[in-house]
Amino acid sequence: MNLRDLDLNLLVVLRQLLEERHVSRAAEQLGMSQPAVSRALRRLRALFDDPLLVRTPSGYVPSARAERLLPRLRQLLAETERLVAGPDFDPATSTQTVRFHGPEPEIGWFLPPLFARMSRLAPGMVLEIQSEPREHFGQLERGEVHFVLSAFTPAAGTGELHRTPLAPLTFALVMRADHPLAAGELTVERYVAARHGLVSLTSRGGGLLGQELVEQGLLAPGERLNEPLRLSSFSAIAAFCEHSDVVFRLPRRFAETLTRGSALVVREAPTTTTLDRPQIHLYWHERFHRDPMCLWIRQQLKAAHGLAADAGG
């Protein structure tokens, strides 16, 4: 037999007929007319070359072959329904791993509240976090992570990515407590003339601050800030600030956490050094857009931060 000639609807009718052992009742359960079910039974008898249901004085009974068919038929149709319905996801019993990538400030801001919800609602799940410097969006394209937290915008050619906004990214300055800029009026001129520390997540090019200052005419095109220190992670910032005169411009929430209980201070960045506030977005790839686990994680991340869920989760 060629499977292309098989109508799965016939198997659904056969299961109902064998369970009801009555054409009219089977038709009622299937939402079909009795003549339509009778025609289906004739086709099934031809397909299996077996009567399937045999009439007796007390009604229909299944043939010997039909008796053997019914358990396998139930299993086949149940698996087919699961195949079409997609994977099941029960957070209470799941042991899946969800993988995030993002810079340390964004990770420290958004993921601890998510992990708290996961610990309560999905205790068997694992949250795996990568924050080492690398190109953000390639990992999504390659399927290495489920989500990326980023204030950057992906380059062209990433049309398979989805995103949802989480929060605006605001900045503050971090420096040692006796730094010359820690007291007095913090003008743009004093700030531009300072020695700056830079965290370069891609290890390529200059920082966003320099680009902003050039766009505002506070630096000439091609002119660079005095940036004697360039780091590839956020972990050593406090130590360098405490032992040097470098100034870091950092995400405000991270800056406030970093300086707590230390000999460092936080100051407002001069307002003219900040252009339109970038948004922190959660990014994910089309391959995970309808995945039940990933949809649940998106919902939980928003719930953890009091954000309204949208149609895409």
C-alpha positions in Angstrom: 0.0 0.0 0.0 1.2 3.5 -0.8 0.9 5.8 2.2 0.1 8.7 -0.1 -3.2 7.1 -0.8 -4.1 6.8 2.9 -6.6 9.3 4.3 -5.9 9.8 8.0 -9.5 10.9 8.5 -10.5 7.3 7.8 -8.4 6.1 10.8 -10.2 8.6 13.0 -13.5 7.2 11.9 -12.3 3.6 12.4 -11.3 4.3 16.0 -14.7 5.8 16.7 -16.5 3.0 15.1 -14.5 0.3 17.0 -15.0 2.2 20.3 -18.8 2.8 19.8 -19.6 -0.4 17.8 -22.5 1.6 16.4 -22.6 3.6 13.2 -25.1 6.2 14.4 -23.4 6.9 17.7 -20.0 7.1 16.0 -21.4 9.6 13.5 -22.8 11.7 16.4 -19.5 11.7 18.2 -17.6 12.6 15.0 -20.1 15.3 13.9 -20.8 13.5 10.7 -23.9 12.2 9.0 -24.7 8.5 9.3 -24.5 7.9 5.5 -21.0 9.5 5.5 -19.8 7.2 8.3 -21.3 4.2 6.5 -19.4 5.2 3.3 -16.2 5.5 5.3 -16.8 2.1 6.8 -17.1 0.6 3.3 -13.8 2.3 2.3 -12.1 1.0 5.5 -13.3 -2.6 4.8 -11.8 -2.3 1.3 -8.6 -0.8 2.7 -8.0 -3.5 5.3 -9.7 -6.3 3.3 -11.6 -7.2 6.5 -15.2 -6.6 7.7 -13.9 -4.8 10.8 -17.4 -4.6 12.3 -19.5 -7.7 12.1 -23.3 -7.5 12.6 -24.8 -9.9 15.2 -28.3 -10.1 16.7 -27.1 -7.9 19.6 -25.4 -5.4 17.4 -22.0 -4.9 15.8 -18.9 -6.6 17.2 -15.3 -6.0 16.0 -13.7 -8.6 13.9 -10.6 -10.4 15.2 -8.3 -8.1 13.2 -10.2 -5.0 14.4 -9.6 -6.2 18.0 -5.9 -6.3 17.4 -6.0 -3.0 15.5 -7.7 -0.8 18.1 -4.9 -0.4 20.7 -2.4 0.3 18.0 -4.8 2.7 16.3 -5.3 4.6 19.6 -1.6 4.9 20.1 -1.0 6.0 16.5 -3.6 8.7 16.6 -2.5 10.0 20.0 1.1 10.3 18.7 -0.2 12.0 15.5 -2.1 14.5 17.6 1.0 15.2 19.7 3.1 15.6 16.6 0.7 18.2 15.2 0.1 20.0 18.5 3.9 20.5 19.0 6.0 19.9 22.1 4.5 19.9 25.5 6.0 22.2 28.2 5.1 21.9 31.9 7.3 24.4 33.8 6.7 22.5 37.1 8.3 19.3 35.7 10.6 20.6 33.0 14.4 20.0 33.2 15.3 22.1 30.2 18.1 24.7 30.1 17.4 28.2 28.8 20.5 30.1 27.6 21.0 33.9 27.7 23.8 36.1 26.5 24.3 39.7 27.4 26.6 42.3 29.1 27.0 42.0 32.8 25.0 45.2 33.7 21.9 43.9 31.7 22.4 40.4 33.1 22.5 41.7 36.7 19.5 43.9 36.2 17.0 41.6 34.4 17.9 38.0 35.1 18.0 37.6 38.9 14.2 38.4 39.2 13.6 35.9 36.4 15.6 33.3 38.1 13.6 33.8 41.3 10.4 33.1 39.4 12.0 30.1 37.7 13.1 28.7 41.1 9.5 28.9 42.4 7.6 27.9 39.2 10.1 25.7 37.4 12.5 24.3 40.0 14.0 21.7 37.6 15.0 24.2 34.9 18.5 25.5 34.5 19.4 29.2 33.6 22.7 29.3 31.8 24.2 32.8 31.3 27.0 33.9 29.0 28.4 37.4 29.4 31.9 37.1 27.9 32.6 39.7 25.1 31.5 38.5 21.7 29.3 39.5 18.9 25.8 39.4 20.3 23.5 38.4 17.5 25.6 35.7 15.7 24.8 33.4 18.6 21.1 33.7 18.0 21.6 33.1 14.3 23.6 29.9 15.1 21.1 28.7 17.7 23.8 28.8 20.5 21.6 30.8 22.9 17.8 31.3 23.2 17.9 35.0 24.1 20.2 38.0 24.0 19.8 41.1 26.2 21.3 44.1 24.4 21.0 47.8 23.9 22.7 47.4 20.5 20.8 47.1 17.2 21.6 44.1 15.0 23.2 44.7 11.6 21.5 44.2 8.3 20.7 40.6 7.4 19.1 39.6 10.7 15.5 39.6 9.6 14.8 36.3 11.5 15.2 38.1 14.8 12.4 39.2 17.1 12.7 41.7 19.9 10.7 43.3 22.7 11.7 46.5 24.7 12.5 46.1 28.3 13.7 49.4 29.6 15.6 52.6 28.6 19.3 52.5 29.3 20.5 55.5 31.3 24.1 56.3 32.3 26.1 57.7 35.2 29.8 58.3 35.9 31.9 56.2 38.3 35.2 57.5 39.7 37.2 57.4 42.9 35.9 59.6 45.8 38.8 62.0 45.7 38.8 62.3 41.9 39.0 65.9 40.6 35.6 65.5 38.9 34.0 64.2 42.1 33.4 67.7 43.4 32.4 71.0 41.8 30.5 71.6 38.6 30.9 68.8 36.2 31.0 70.6 32.8 31.2 68.9 29.5 34.6 70.5 29.0 36.0 69.0 32.2 34.5 65.7 31.4 35.8 65.5 27.9 39.3 66.4 29.1 39.3 63.6 31.7 41.0 60.2 31.3 38.4 57.6 30.4 38.0 53.9 30.9 36.2 51.9 28.2 34.5 48.6 28.3 34.7 47.2 24.8 32.5 44.1 24.5 33.5 43.5 20.9 37.2 44.6 21.4 36.8 46.6 18.2 36.4 50.4 17.6 35.8 53.2 20.0 33.1 53.7 22.6 29.7 55.1 22.2 30.6 58.2 24.2 33.2 59.3 21.7 30.7 58.8 18.8 28.1 60.9 20.7 30.6 63.7 21.3 31.6 63.8 17.7 28.0 64.0 16.6 27.4 66.9 19.0 30.5 68.8 17.7 32.3 68.5 21.1 35.0 66.4 19.4 36.3 66.9 15.9 35.8 64.0 13.4 38.6 61.6 13.9 39.5 63.1 17.3 39.5 60.6 20.1 38.9 60.8 23.8 41.8 60.2 26.1 41.1 56.5 26.8 44.2 54.9 28.4 42.3 51.9 29.7 40.2 49.4 27.7 38.6 46.4 29.4 36.8 43.5 27.8 34.5 42.9 30.9 33.0 44.9 33.7 34.5 42.9 36.6 37.7 44.9 37.1 36.2 48.4 36.8 36.1 49.1 40.6 39.7 48.1 41.1 40.9 50.3 38.3 38.8 53.3 39.4 40.1 53.0 43.0 43.7 53.0 41.9 43.7 55.5 39.0 42.1 58.7 37.8 40.0 57.0 35.0 36.3 57.7 34.7 33.8 55.2 33.5 30.4 56.0 32.1 28.3 53.0 33.0 24.6 51.9 33.0 23.2 53.7 36.0 21.8 50.7 37.9 25.1 48.9 37.5 27.1 51.9 38.6 25.0 52.2 41.8 25.5 48.6 42.6 29.2 48.7 41.8 29.9 51.6 44.1 27.9 50.4 47.1 30.2 50.0 50.1 33.3 51.2 48.1 35.5 54.2 47.9 33.9 55.2 44.6 31.2 57.8 43.8 28.5 58.1 41.2 27.9 61.4 39.4 25.4 62.5 36.8 26.8 62.5 33.3 26.6 66.0 31.8 23.3 66.0 30.0 24.7 67.1 26.7 26.8 63.9 26.5 23.8 61.7 26.2 21.8 61.5 23.0 18.4 59.7 22.7 18.3 57.0 25.3 19.0 53.6 23.9 16.5 50.8 24.8 17.5 47.5 26.3 15.8 44.8 24.2 15.3 41.1 24.6 16.1 39.4 21.3 15.3 35.9 20.1 15.4 34.0 16.8 12.5 32.9 14.7 13.4 29.3 15.4 12.4 29.8 19.1 9.5 32.2 18.5 6.8 29.6 19.0 8.7 27.2 21.2 6.5 26.7 24.4 9.5 26.9 26.8 10.8 30.1 25.2 7.4 31.7 25.1 7.0 30.9 28.8 10.4 32.4 29.6 9.5 35.6 27.8 6.3 35.9 29.7 8.0 35.3 33.0 10.7 37.9 32.3 8.1 40.5 31.6 6.1 39.5 34.7 9.2 39.7 36.9 9.7 43.3 35.8 6.0 44.4 35.7 5.9 44.6 31.9 2.8 43.9 29.9 2.9 40.8 27.7 2.3 41.4 24.0 0.9 39.1 21.4 4.3 37.6 20.6 5.0 36.8 24.3 
